[in-house]
Amino acid sequence: MTETFDLSLEQAHAYEDLFVPALFAQWVPTLLRHAGVGPGLRVVDVACGTGVVARAASEVVGPGGQVSGVDLNPAMVQVARECVPGLDWRVGDAGDLPYGDASFDASLCQSALFFFPDPAAACREMVRVVRPGGTVALQTYAELADQPGYGPFVDAVVRHAGDGARRLLGTYWSRGDVAQFRALLDEAGAEPTSSESVLGEVSFPSVEALVQTEVGATPLADRIDPAAYVALARDVRDVLADFVDEQGAVTMPVRAVFVAGRKR
Ligand SMILES: C[S@@+](CC[C@H](N)C(=O)[O-])C[C@H]1O[C@@H](n2cnc3c(N)ncnc32)[C@H](O)[C@@H]1O
């Protein structure tokens, strides 16, 4: 879970092929339920990535509805368009959405709020583009203290790479306080209507693959010498022992949080 999303087309394809099925797809039905997405509605998927939420919303709204997806990263948008050419895909910033006021019945945002430099501004934009009475639904992840797998994992990385690693690996877990999250929606102009915490899971073929994905493919790799890297993998194997099966595959719990509100 790296903190930047400056991805190439190849990386965007890898995101769609590997990370969407491994982590992101599982949250979509819950997000659609909180948003009240149903037949005939107009829906926007903000920070849509390769479009997993928009695609599912499009199945639900059917031919009488309308779905748009917007993302800052052109490669993500290109892959989204390759997957489903018929939807309205746009390159754009969550802080300045390319839609008029009240264009949608629901705006959704999955696994992205923690990347936005100004989450409050993004929430205001998500509220602006829905009609009064429309819904805004967001999904992020619980804080590290509430993550039975990633909590001990990040502690292990910090032991080997220093405390700066906590900030680098912390992005995904930085917006998990449900009370703050509800307040954000409230201040943006949407009355909070529901929230939920859901324990899902993420799998890696091995501890080495987990360490490679989460550390080896990030700027942290430059801070850990080869010996420390080996020691880190050993430490991670110990702290995550409960989540490693006989074949060596890792299946860790991941806690997601959902908050939805209705535009006043
Ligand atoms: C972890 S991905 C989630 C993508 C998608 N929602 C999903 O569930 O698969 C985070 C996405 O946020 C996008 N993003 C980051 N900052 C953004 C911004 N300011 N405006 C729009 N999209 C942004 C990234 O380009 C990336 O596609």
The ligand as an SDF file (V2000), in Angstrom:
LIG
                    3D

 27 29  0  0  0  0  0  0  0  0999 V2000
   -6.1760    3.0320   -3.9140 C   0  0  0  0  0  0  0  0  0  0  0  0
   -6.7670    3.7720   -5.3740 S   0  0  0  0  0  0  0  0  0  0  0  0
   -8.5260    3.4420   -5.2490 C   0  0  0  0  0  0  0  0  0  0  0  0
   -9.1640    3.4390   -6.6130 C   0  0  0  0  0  0  0  0  0  0  0  0
  -10.5960    2.9370   -6.6520 C   0  0  0  0  0  0  0  0  0  0  0  0
  -11.4980    3.8190   -5.9260 N   0  0  0  0  0  0  0  0  0  0  0  0
  -10.6970    1.5050   -6.1360 C   0  0  0  0  0  0  0  0  0  0  0  0
  -11.4030    1.2740   -5.1490 O   0  0  0  0  0  0  0  0  0  0  0  0
  -10.0460    0.6290   -6.7360 O   0  0  0  0  0  0  0  0  0  0  0  0
   -6.6820    5.5110   -5.0480 C   0  0  0  0  0  0  0  0  0  0  0  0
   -7.0150    6.3690   -6.2670 C   0  0  0  0  0  0  0  0  0  0  0  0
   -7.1140    7.7210   -5.8720 O   0  0  0  0  0  0  0  0  0  0  0  0
   -6.6990    8.5030   -6.9740 C   0  0  0  0  0  0  0  0  0  0  0  0
   -6.4420    9.8630   -6.5110 N   0  0  0  0  0  0  0  0  0  0  0  0
   -5.4940   10.2660   -5.6330 C   0  0  0  0  0  0  0  0  0  0  0  0
   -5.5950   11.5850   -5.4380 N   0  0  0  0  0  0  0  0  0  0  0  0
   -6.6470   12.0290   -6.1930 C   0  0  0  0  0  0  0  0  0  0  0  0
   -7.2610   13.3030   -6.3960 C   0  0  0  0  0  0  0  0  0  0  0  0
   -6.8210   14.4070   -5.7720 N   0  0  0  0  0  0  0  0  0  0  0  0
   -8.3120   13.3740   -7.2260 N   0  0  0  0  0  0  0  0  0  0  0  0
   -8.7800   12.2730   -7.8720 C   0  0  0  0  0  0  0  0  0  0  0  0
   -8.2210   11.0510   -7.7270 N   0  0  0  0  0  0  0  0  0  0  0  0
   -7.1760   10.9230   -6.8910 C   0  0  0  0  0  0  0  0  0  0  0  0
   -5.4900    7.7570   -7.4850 C   0  0  0  0  0  0  0  0  0  0  0  0
   -5.1170    8.1480   -8.8000 O   0  0  0  0  0  0  0  0  0  0  0  0
   -5.9780    6.3110   -7.3790 C   0  0  0  0  0  0  0  0  0  0  0  0
   -6.5720    5.8890   -8.5880 O   0  0  0  0  0  0  0  0  0  0  0  0
  1  2  1  0
  2  3  1  0
  2 10  1  0
  3  4  1  0
  4  5  1  0
  5  6  1  0
  5  7  1  0
  7  8  2  0
  7  9  1  0
 10 11  1  0
 11 12  1  0
 11 26  1  0
 12 13  1  0
 13 14  1  0
 13 24  1  0
 14 15  1  0
 14 23  1  0
 15 16  2  0
 16 17  1  0
 17 18  1  0
 17 23  2  0
 18 19  1  0
 18 20  2  0
 20 21  1  0
 21 22  2  0
 22 23  1  0
 24 25  1  0
 24 26  1  0
 26 27  1  0
M  CHG  2   2   1   9  -1
M  END
$$$$
